[in-house]
Amino acid sequence: MKDCPRRIALFALFLAVPAAAQVGEPLGPLGVTLRQGNVIRVENPALPLPVNIKFHNGGANDFVIVGHLAPDAPVILKIISDGAAVEPFRTLHFYLVVPKKNPDNTINLNQAGPISLLDPANPGPVQVEIKGLRFAGTPGAAPIVLDQLSFYVSYLRDLLGRFYVSPGTNPYNLFGNGVIDVQVPGARYVDAPIDPYNFLRTCGSAKSSWRWANLVNPGPNTPVQTGPGTGPNAGGGYVFELGLGVGVFAQAPKSISEFINVLLGLAPIDQLCKYDFNLDGKVNGDDIPGFIAAIF
């Protein structure tokens, strides 16, 4: 998942903050649940982090196994954590993949397994929940998605690894990244009921939890990006990979007035909070995503 547009959006948000706390690296274990409608596709309440969370080289240290859809159909999780010492935020990328399991039980990350990550026949909304994630040296952290087209949040790939043109995805090459731009941005996660997607979070303690909710299952009829054009998907709605992104800050302010004080340097950025991005696209009654968009 290309990160430049998301990082630019996050950095712009807190550029005016004079002394913001850095968010440390994520620490395991964490809980992971993938739900489709009323069906839990895979779940693990205490999953260790992969060894490699800074880069991927295609080896066994790049992932952990969340669970299995069948004995020969593992679901793996890959994570990339990105954040420089000068930035008051961290970006996290989560990848749920159904790779092929070889006869010797090794994993082939570049080949699709026998079962789709999502059931093409189930029209139920898709939800991924992360529970109890801690960050080194950070007493509290606030996950967030921004109300911007440049803040990539989710994508799906078909049997051949091509991006699904799901409802709400950005157009091809919108920011000059070709097919990488064909992702659902944060703007679609905070504008309900216009778009179905939602992002919900709880924070205010040493452990953060959140969920990406109401993702659309592509099914057999959703096209894929084949370059500048589109075409039918491979596998009748098969999903090989689900990619998800989130920004994480030291605890953010609780209201618009406090947010303004933070930007003006009149209040510290590490104020504890407890926000929920709920179904009306607001945060505890304040349209903070819309406010951020109006400023930036």
C-alpha positions as CSV (number, residue, x, y, z in Angstrom):
1,M,0.0,0.0,0.0
2,K,1.7,3.2,-1.2
3,D,2.0,5.6,1.8
4,C,3.1,9.0,0.5
5,P,-0.4,10.6,0.1
6,R,-1.5,9.3,3.5
7,R,1.7,10.6,5.2
8,I,1.4,14.0,3.6
9,A,-2.2,14.3,4.8
10,L,-1.2,13.3,8.4
11,F,1.8,15.5,8.5
12,A,-0.3,18.5,7.3
13,L,-2.8,17.9,10.1
14,F,-0.2,18.3,12.9
15,L,2.3,20.6,11.2
16,A,1.3,23.5,13.4
17,V,1.7,21.6,16.7
18,P,4.9,22.9,18.4
19,A,5.5,20.0,20.8
20,A,3.7,16.8,19.9
21,A,4.6,13.4,21.4
22,Q,5.9,10.8,19.1
23,V,4.0,7.5,19.0
24,G,6.2,4.5,19.7
25,E,6.3,1.2,17.7
26,P,3.3,-1.1,18.2
27,L,3.6,-3.9,20.7
28,G,1.9,-7.3,20.7
29,P,-0.2,-9.2,21.3
30,L,-3.3,-7.8,19.6
31,G,-6.7,-9.2,18.8
32,V,-7.8,-9.5,15.2
33,T,-11.3,-10.3,13.9
34,L,-12.5,-10.5,10.3
35,R,-16.3,-10.6,10.1
36,Q,-18.5,-10.8,7.1
37,G,-22.2,-10.2,7.9
38,N,-22.9,-12.5,10.9
39,V,-20.1,-14.9,10.1
40,I,-16.6,-14.6,11.6
41,R,-14.2,-15.6,8.9
42,V,-11.2,-15.7,11.1
43,E,-10.4,-14.5,14.6
44,N,-7.4,-14.5,17.0
45,P,-7.7,-12.8,20.4
46,A,-3.9,-12.8,21.2
47,L,-1.8,-12.6,18.1
48,P,1.9,-11.7,18.3
49,L,3.2,-9.1,15.9
50,P,5.3,-10.3,12.9
51,V,9.0,-10.0,13.4
52,N,9.3,-7.7,10.4
53,I,7.1,-4.6,10.8
54,K,9.4,-2.1,9.1
55,F,10.0,-3.9,5.7
56,H,8.9,-7.0,3.9
57,N,11.4,-9.3,2.1
58,G,9.1,-12.2,1.3
59,G,10.3,-14.4,4.2
60,A,8.6,-16.1,7.1
61,N,9.3,-13.2,9.4
62,D,7.0,-10.9,7.4
63,F,3.8,-12.4,8.7
64,V,1.9,-14.3,11.4
65,I,-1.0,-16.8,10.9
66,V,-4.3,-15.4,12.2
67,G,-6.2,-18.7,11.6
68,H,-7.4,-21.0,8.9
69,L,-10.4,-21.0,6.6
70,A,-9.6,-24.7,6.0
71,P,-6.6,-26.9,6.9
72,D,-4.8,-25.9,3.7
73,A,-6.1,-22.3,3.7
74,P,-4.3,-20.1,6.2
75,V,-5.1,-16.4,6.7
76,I,-2.0,-14.4,7.4
77,L,-1.4,-10.9,8.7
78,K,1.4,-8.6,7.6
79,I,2.0,-5.2,9.2
80,I,4.1,-2.2,8.2
81,S,4.8,0.5,10.9
82,D,6.0,3.8,9.6
83,G,6.9,7.0,11.6
84,A,9.9,9.3,11.8
85,A,11.2,10.8,15.0
86,V,10.2,14.3,13.8
87,E,6.6,13.3,13.1
88,P,3.9,13.4,15.8
89,F,2.1,10.4,14.4
90,R,2.6,6.8,13.2
91,T,1.1,5.2,10.1
92,L,0.1,1.5,10.3
93,H,-0.7,-0.8,7.3
94,F,-2.4,-4.1,7.9
95,Y,-2.6,-6.7,5.2
96,L,-4.9,-9.8,5.5
97,V,-3.9,-12.4,2.9
98,V,-4.9,-15.9,1.9
99,P,-1.6,-17.3,0.4
100,K,-1.0,-20.8,-0.8
101,K,0.2,-23.4,1.7
102,N,2.8,-25.7,0.2
103,P,2.9,-29.5,0.9
104,D,5.8,-28.9,3.3
105,N,3.6,-26.4,5.3
106,T,5.7,-23.4,4.1
107,I,3.8,-20.4,2.8
108,N,4.0,-19.0,-0.7
109,L,3.2,-15.3,-0.2
110,N,2.9,-14.7,-4.0
111,Q,0.3,-17.3,-4.8
112,A,-3.3,-17.3,-3.9
113,G,-4.7,-20.1,-1.7
114,P,-7.7,-22.4,-2.4
115,I,-10.3,-20.3,-0.5
116,S,-11.2,-16.6,-0.9
117,L,-10.6,-14.3,2.1
118,L,-14.2,-13.2,1.8
119,D,-17.1,-15.4,0.7
120,P,-18.2,-14.1,-2.7
121,A,-21.8,-15.4,-2.1
122,N,-22.2,-13.5,1.2
123,P,-23.4,-10.0,0.6
124,G,-23.0,-9.1,4.3
125,P,-20.8,-6.0,5.2
126,V,-17.2,-6.7,6.1
127,Q,-15.6,-5.6,9.3
128,V,-12.1,-5.9,10.6
129,E,-11.4,-5.2,14.3
130,I,-8.1,-4.6,16.0
131,K,-8.1,-4.9,19.8
132,G,-5.7,-4.0,22.6
133,L,-2.8,-2.7,20.6
134,R,-0.1,-0.9,22.7
135,F,2.6,1.5,21.5
136,A,6.1,1.7,23.1
137,G,6.5,4.6,25.4
138,T,3.0,5.9,24.6
139,P,0.6,6.0,27.6
140,G,-2.3,6.5,25.2
141,A,-2.8,6.6,21.5
142,A,-5.6,7.7,19.2
143,P,-6.2,5.9,15.9
144,I,-7.7,8.1,13.2
145,V,-8.7,8.3,9.6
146,L,-8.8,11.7,7.9
147,D,-11.6,13.2,5.8
148,Q,-9.4,13.4,2.7
149,L,-9.2,11.6,-0.7
150,S,-5.4,11.4,-0.2
151,F,-5.7,9.4,3.0
152,Y,-5.9,5.7,1.8
153,V,-7.8,3.4,4.1
154,S,-8.7,0.2,2.3
155,Y,-8.4,-1.9,-0.8
156,L,-9.2,-5.4,-2.1
157,R,-7.3,-7.5,-4.6
158,D,-8.6,-10.3,-6.8
159,L,-7.2,-13.8,-7.6
160,L,-4.6,-12.2,-9.8
161,G,-3.7,-9.4,-7.4
162,R,-5.5,-6.6,-9.2
163,F,-7.4,-3.9,-7.3
164,Y,-11.1,-4.1,-7.1
165,V,-13.0,-1.0,-8.2
166,S,-15.2,-1.1,-5.1
167,P,-17.8,1.6,-4.4
168,G,-16.0,4.8,-3.3
169,T,-12.5,3.9,-4.5
170,N,-10.5,6.8,-5.9
171,P,-10.1,6.9,-9.7
172,Y,-7.1,5.4,-11.5
173,N,-4.0,7.7,-11.2
174,L,-5.8,10.4,-9.2
175,F,-2.5,11.3,-7.4
176,G,-0.2,10.0,-10.1
177,N,0.2,6.5,-8.6
178,G,-1.6,4.5,-11.3
179,V,-3.5,1.6,-9.9
180,I,-2.2,2.3,-6.4
181,D,-4.7,5.2,-6.2
182,V,-7.6,2.8,-6.6
183,Q,-8.3,2.6,-2.9
184,V,-11.2,3.7,-0.6
185,P,-10.0,7.0,1.1
186,G,-10.7,8.3,4.5
187,A,-13.3,10.7,3.1
188,R,-15.6,7.7,2.4
189,Y,-15.3,6.5,6.0
190,V,-16.6,9.7,7.7
191,D,-19.4,10.8,5.3
192,A,-22.2,8.4,6.3
193,P,-24.9,7.8,5.1
194,I,-23.5,8.9,1.7
195,D,-21.0,6.0,1.7
196,P,-21.4,2.8,3.7
197,Y,-17.9,2.7,5.2
198,N,-17.3,3.5,8.9
199,F,-14.3,3.8,11.2
200,L,-14.9,3.4,15.0
201,R,-12.4,3.7,17.7
202,T,-11.9,3.7,21.5
203,C,-9.0,5.2,23.2
204,G,-8.0,6.8,26.5
205,S,-5.8,4.0,27.9
206,A,-2.6,2.2,27.2
207,K,-4.4,-0.1,24.7
208,S,-6.1,1.1,21.6
209,S,-8.9,-0.6,19.7
210,W,-10.6,0.2,16.5
211,R,-12.5,-1.3,13.6
212,W,-13.0,-0.6,9.9
213,A,-16.7,-1.3,9.3
214,N,-19.2,-1.8,6.5
215,L,-16.6,-2.6,3.8
216,V,-18.3,-3.8,0.6
217,N,-17.7,-7.4,-0.4
218,P,-16.9,-7.2,-4.1
219,G,-18.7,-10.4,-5.1
220,P,-18.6,-11.8,-8.7
221,N,-19.7,-8.6,-10.5
222,T,-17.3,-5.9,-9.3
223,P,-14.7,-5.0,-11.9
224,V,-10.9,-4.7,-11.3
225,Q,-8.4,-2.1,-12.5
226,T,-6.4,-3.5,-15.4
227,G,-4.3,-0.5,-16.0
228,P,-6.0,2.7,-17.2
229,G,-9.1,0.6,-18.0
230,T,-11.2,-1.9,-16.1
231,G,-12.3,-5.5,-16.7
232,P,-14.0,-8.5,-15.0
233,N,-12.4,-9.9,-11.8
234,A,-10.7,-13.2,-11.7
235,G,-12.1,-15.9,-9.5
236,G,-15.8,-14.9,-9.4
237,G,-15.3,-12.4,-6.6
238,Y,-12.3,-14.1,-5.0
239,V,-10.3,-11.8,-2.6
240,F,-6.6,-12.6,-2.2
241,E,-5.7,-9.6,-0.1
242,L,-7.4,-6.9,2.1
243,G,-5.3,-3.9,2.8
244,L,-6.1,-1.4,5.6
245,G,-4.5,1.8,6.8
246,V,-4.8,4.0,9.9
247,G,-3.0,6.9,11.4
248,V,-2.1,6.9,15.1
249,F,-1.4,9.9,17.2
250,A,-0.6,10.6,20.8
251,Q,-3.9,11.2,22.4
252,A,-5.8,14.0,20.6
253,P,-8.1,16.8,22.0
254,K,-11.7,16.1,23.0
255,S,-13.5,18.9,21.2
256,I,-13.1,21.4,18.4
257,S,-12.3,24.2,20.8
258,E,-9.6,22.1,22.4
259,F,-8.4,21.1,18.9
260,I,-8.0,24.8,18.0
261,N,-6.1,25.4,21.2
262,V,-3.7,22.6,20.3
263,L,-3.1,24.1,16.8
264,L,-2.4,27.4,18.5
265,G,0.0,25.8,20.9
266,L,-2.3,26.7,23.9
267,A,-2.9,23.1,24.9
268,P,-0.7,19.9,24.7
269,I,-1.4,17.4,22.0
270,D,-1.3,14.4,24.3
271,Q,-4.6,15.2,26.0
272,L,-6.5,12.0,26.6
273,C,-9.6,11.4,24.5
274,K,-12.3,8.9,23.8
275,Y,-13.7,9.4,20.3
276,D,-16.0,7.2,18.2
277,F,-16.5,7.8,14.5
278,N,-20.1,6.9,14.6
279,L,-22.7,6.3,11.9
280,D,-23.5,10.0,11.3
281,G,-19.8,10.8,10.5
282,K,-19.4,12.9,13.6
283,V,-17.1,12.5,16.6
284,N,-18.9,12.8,20.0
285,G,-21.3,15.2,18.3
286,D,-18.6,17.4,16.8
287,D,-17.9,17.3,13.1
288,I,-14.2,17.2,13.5
289,P,-13.4,15.4,10.2
290,G,-15.3,18.1,8.4
291,F,-13.6,20.8,10.4
292,I,-10.2,19.3,9.6
293,A,-11.1,19.2,5.9
294,A,-12.2,22.9,6.0
295,I,-8.9,23.9,7.5
296,F,-6.6,21.9,5.2
